[in-house]
Amino acid sequence: MKTKNLNKNIYLLKGLVLAYIITCILILFFSILLTYSSLRENKMPLVNTIIMVISVTSGSVYVAKMVKEKGWINGGIIGMAYYLILIMLNFIFLKPLVLDIFSISKLVLACIIGIIGGIIGINIS
């Protein structure tokens, strides 16, 4: 039983790392695109949300495929952990913590996208 939980936690951690690797790659790509194209900076909040959706979905699908049970719970955990880590990093490096409707709605969005990704991952495997 303990090894099963340990394996699940390892897969959750790997899924979270995968989500952040995808985030870094996509942010780098869009930063280069922003620098060398006519893309305006006012589109970046939308781009950041799209990057979050792609990253959380990928991490959730990976975890659900590997764990092979309760994909919606594991995907929701990935989505929530992903966004909570982003909030902590934002608090540490950039600005004070502000919980407004925008932050809470992005947290809910990350959880819902994680749940959907987990469901997709279970059905793929």
C-alpha positions as CSV (number, residue, x, y, z in Angstrom):
1,M,0.0,0.0,0.0
2,K,2.8,2.4,0.9
3,T,4.6,1.8,-2.4
4,K,1.4,2.4,-4.3
5,N,1.0,5.8,-2.6
6,L,4.7,6.6,-3.1
7,N,4.4,5.8,-6.8
8,K,1.3,8.0,-7.1
9,N,3.1,10.9,-5.4
10,I,6.1,10.4,-7.6
11,Y,3.9,10.5,-10.7
12,L,2.1,13.6,-9.3
13,L,5.5,15.3,-8.9
14,K,6.6,14.2,-12.4
15,G,3.3,15.6,-13.8
16,L,3.9,18.9,-12.1
17,V,7.4,19.1,-13.3
18,L,6.2,18.3,-16.8
19,A,3.7,21.1,-16.6
20,Y,6.3,23.6,-15.6
21,I,8.8,22.4,-18.3
22,I,6.0,23.0,-20.9
23,T,5.3,26.3,-19.3
24,C,8.9,27.4,-19.6
25,I,9.2,26.3,-23.2
26,L,6.0,28.1,-24.2
27,I,6.9,31.2,-22.4
28,L,10.3,31.3,-24.0
29,F,8.7,30.8,-27.4
30,F,6.2,33.6,-26.9
31,S,8.8,35.9,-25.5
32,I,10.8,35.5,-28.7
33,L,7.7,35.9,-30.7
34,L,6.9,39.1,-28.8
35,T,10.4,40.4,-29.4
36,Y,10.6,39.8,-33.1
37,S,7.0,40.2,-34.3
38,S,4.3,42.8,-34.2
39,L,2.5,40.9,-31.3
40,R,1.5,43.5,-28.7
41,E,2.0,43.1,-25.0
42,N,-1.6,43.6,-24.2
43,K,-2.2,40.1,-25.5
44,M,0.1,38.5,-22.9
45,P,-2.6,37.8,-20.2
46,L,-4.5,35.8,-22.7
47,V,-1.3,34.0,-23.9
48,N,-0.4,33.3,-20.2
49,T,-3.8,31.7,-19.7
50,I,-3.5,29.6,-22.8
51,I,0.0,28.5,-21.7
52,M,-1.5,27.5,-18.3
53,V,-4.3,25.5,-19.9
54,I,-1.9,23.6,-22.1
55,S,0.6,22.9,-19.3
56,V,-2.0,21.8,-16.7
57,T,-3.7,19.6,-19.3
58,S,-0.5,17.9,-20.3
59,G,0.6,17.3,-16.7
60,S,-2.9,15.9,-15.8
61,V,-3.0,13.6,-18.8
62,Y,0.4,12.3,-17.9
63,V,-0.5,11.6,-14.3
64,A,-3.8,10.0,-15.1
65,K,-2.2,7.7,-17.7
66,M,0.5,6.6,-15.2
67,V,-1.6,6.2,-12.1
68,K,-4.6,4.6,-14.0
69,E,-7.2,5.5,-11.4
70,K,-9.1,8.5,-10.1
71,G,-7.9,10.7,-13.0
72,W,-10.2,13.5,-12.2
73,I,-8.9,13.8,-8.6
74,N,-5.2,13.5,-9.7
75,G,-5.8,16.0,-12.5
76,G,-7.5,18.4,-10.0
77,I,-4.5,18.1,-7.7
78,I,-2.1,18.9,-10.6
79,G,-4.2,22.0,-11.5
80,M,-4.4,23.3,-8.0
81,A,-0.8,22.6,-7.1
82,Y,0.3,24.2,-10.4
83,Y,-1.5,27.5,-9.7
84,L,-0.7,27.6,-6.0
85,I,3.0,27.3,-6.8
86,L,2.7,30.1,-9.3
87,I,1.0,32.2,-6.7
88,M,3.9,31.4,-4.2
89,L,6.5,32.3,-6.8
90,N,4.7,35.5,-7.6
91,F,4.6,36.4,-3.9
92,I,8.3,35.6,-3.3
93,F,9.8,37.3,-6.4
94,L,7.4,40.0,-7.6
95,K,4.6,41.5,-5.5
96,P,2.5,41.0,-2.4
97,L,-0.2,38.4,-2.3
98,V,-3.5,39.8,-3.5
99,L,-6.5,37.4,-3.7
100,D,-9.0,39.0,-6.0
101,I,-11.6,37.6,-8.2
102,F,-9.1,37.2,-11.1
103,S,-6.7,35.1,-9.0
104,I,-9.5,32.9,-7.6
105,S,-11.1,32.5,-11.1
106,K,-7.7,31.4,-12.5
107,L,-7.3,28.9,-9.6
108,V,-10.8,27.5,-10.4
109,L,-9.9,27.4,-14.1
110,A,-6.7,25.5,-13.3
111,C,-8.6,22.9,-11.2
112,I,-11.3,22.4,-13.8
113,I,-8.7,22.1,-16.6
114,G,-6.8,19.6,-14.5
115,I,-9.9,17.6,-13.9
116,I,-10.7,17.5,-17.6
117,G,-7.1,16.5,-18.4
118,G,-7.3,13.7,-15.8
119,I,-10.5,12.4,-17.4
120,I,-8.9,12.5,-20.8
121,G,-5.8,10.7,-19.5
122,I,-7.8,7.9,-18.0
123,N,-9.8,7.4,-21.2
124,I,-6.6,7.4,-23.3
125,S,-4.9,4.6,-21.3
